[in-house]
Amino acid sequence: MRRTRFTKPIPLIAGLLSGLLFAILAVPLGAQPVPKARPYYDISKEVTLNGTVSSVVSKSAHLILATTSGTVDASLGRWGLMGKGSLHVAAGQRVAVTGVMKTYRDKEVFIARTAKVGSQVYTLRNEHGISMSPQSRARAGQKPAPFNSRVAQKGESL
């Protein structure tokens, strides 16, 4: 009786795996160009717009401003109109808004970092363009204690 088994399966499996490895390496898997990294908020491109509030869109936290160069949609950030230290403004008031103009969904939007109403300045975003929550605005408003205030009070040395 004659057996018809593979007597040397290791070279056959090695050959199949080598061919598969060559095919994987020969075909570029992600042959797409790497997108150029652009910062969301570039503080070096900040400008200040002076205008009159046409309307306040509280649902999306936007101000529609009438400026000398036209109407501007200013985004105040997620918490711009909410919580302690938030912006309080009404239609007809004069404001000075500092930020960067960006294109979002094929529409020009002014990303506001600070807003000045009268003598009051409201910080809406940090220097990286990230919206400041009411809690972070409260922390930013607190003055930190000096590093060695405990030492100065008790007369101890380090």
For each residue, the residues with C-beta under 8 A, 3 or more apart:
1:
2:
3:
4:
5:
6: 9 12
7:
8: 11 12
9: 6 12 13
10: 13 14
11: 8 14 15
12: 6 8 9 15 16
13: 9 10 16 17
14: 10 11 17 18
15: 11 12 18 19
16: 12 13 19 20
17: 13 14 20 21
18: 14 15 21 22
19: 15 16 22 23
20: 16 17 23 24
21: 17 18 24 25
22: 18 19 25 26
23: 19 20 26 27
24: 20 21 27
25: 21 22
26: 22 23
27: 23 24
28: 31
29:
30:
31: 28
32:
33:
34:
35:
36:
37:
38:
39: 42 129
40: 102 128 129
41: 100 111 113 125 127 128 129 130
42: 39 45 100
43: 46 100 113 127 128
44:
45: 42 100
46: 43 98 99 100 113
47: 98 99 100 101
48: 96 97 98
49: 65 67 72 74 96 97 98 99 110
50: 67 94 95 96
51: 65 66 67 68 72 94 95 97
52: 65 66 92 93 94 95
53: 56 63 64 65 66 89 90 91 92 93 94 95
54: 64 65 66 71 91
55: 63 64 91
56: 53 62 63 64 81 89 90 91
57: 60 61 62 63 64
58: 61 81
59:
60: 57 75
61: 57 58 75 76 77 78 79 80 81 82
62: 56 57 73 74 75 76
63: 53 55 56 57 73 74 76 89 95 97 112 115
64: 53 54 55 56 57 71 72 73 74
65: 49 51 52 53 54 71 72 73 74 95 97 110
66: 51 52 53 54 71
67: 49 50 51 70 71 72
68: 51
69: 72
70: 67
71: 54 64 65 66 67
72: 49 51 64 65 67 69 108 110
73: 62 63 64 65 107 108 109 110
74: 49 62 63 64 65 97 99 109 110 112 115
75: 60 61 62 80 109 110 111 112
76: 61 62 63 80 81 87 112 115 124
77: 61 80 112 124 125 131 132
78: 61 82 131 133
79: 61 82 83 86 131 132 133 134 137
80: 61 75 76 77 86 87 112 122 124 131
81: 56 58 61 76 86 87
82: 61 78 79 86 134
83: 79 86 133 134 135 137
84: 134 137 138
85: 122 123 134 137 138 141
86: 79 80 81 82 83 122 134 137
87: 76 80 81 115 117 122 124
88: 117
89: 53 56 63 93 95 115 117
90: 53 56 93
91: 53 54 55 56
92: 52 53
93: 52 53 89 90 117
94: 50 51 52 53 117
95: 50 51 52 53 63 65 89 115 116 117
96: 48 49 50 115 116
97: 48 49 51 63 65 74 110 112 114 115 116
98: 46 47 48 49 112 113 114 115 116
99: 46 47 49 74 110 111 112 113 114 125
100: 41 42 43 45 46 47 110 111 113 129
101: 47 108 109 110 111
102: 40 108 109 110 111
103: 106 107 108 109
104: 107 109
105:
106: 103
107: 73 103 104
108: 72 73 101 102 103
109: 73 74 75 101 102 103 104
110: 49 65 72 73 74 75 97 99 100 101 102
111: 41 75 99 100 101 102 125 129
112: 63 74 75 76 77 80 97 98 99 115 124 125
113: 41 43 46 98 99 100 123 124 125 126 127 129
114: 97 98 99 121 122 123 124 125
115: 63 74 76 87 89 95 96 97 98 112 121 122 124
116: 95 96 97 98 119 120 121 122
117: 87 88 89 93 94 95 120 122
118:
119: 116
120: 116 117
121: 114 115 116
122: 80 85 86 87 114 115 116 117
123: 85 113 114 126 132 137 140
124: 76 77 80 87 112 113 114 115 131 132
125: 41 77 99 111 112 113 114 128 129 130 131 132
126: 113 123 129 130 132 136
127: 41 43 113
128: 40 41 43 125
129: 39 40 41 100 111 113 125 126
130: 41 125 126
131: 77 78 79 80 124 125
132: 77 79 123 124 125 126 136 137 140
133: 78 79 83 136 137
134: 79 82 83 84 85 86 137 138
135: 83 138 139
136: 126 132 133 139 140
137: 79 83 84 85 86 123 132 133 134 140 141
138: 84 85 134 135 141 142
139: 135 136 142
140: 123 132 136 137
141: 85 137 138
142: 138 139
143:
144:
145: 149
146: 149 152
147:
148: 151 152 158
149: 145 146 152 153
150: 153 154 156
151: 148 154 155 156 157 158
152: 146 148 149 155
153: 149 150
154: 150 151
155: 151 152
156: 150 151
157: 151
158: 148 151
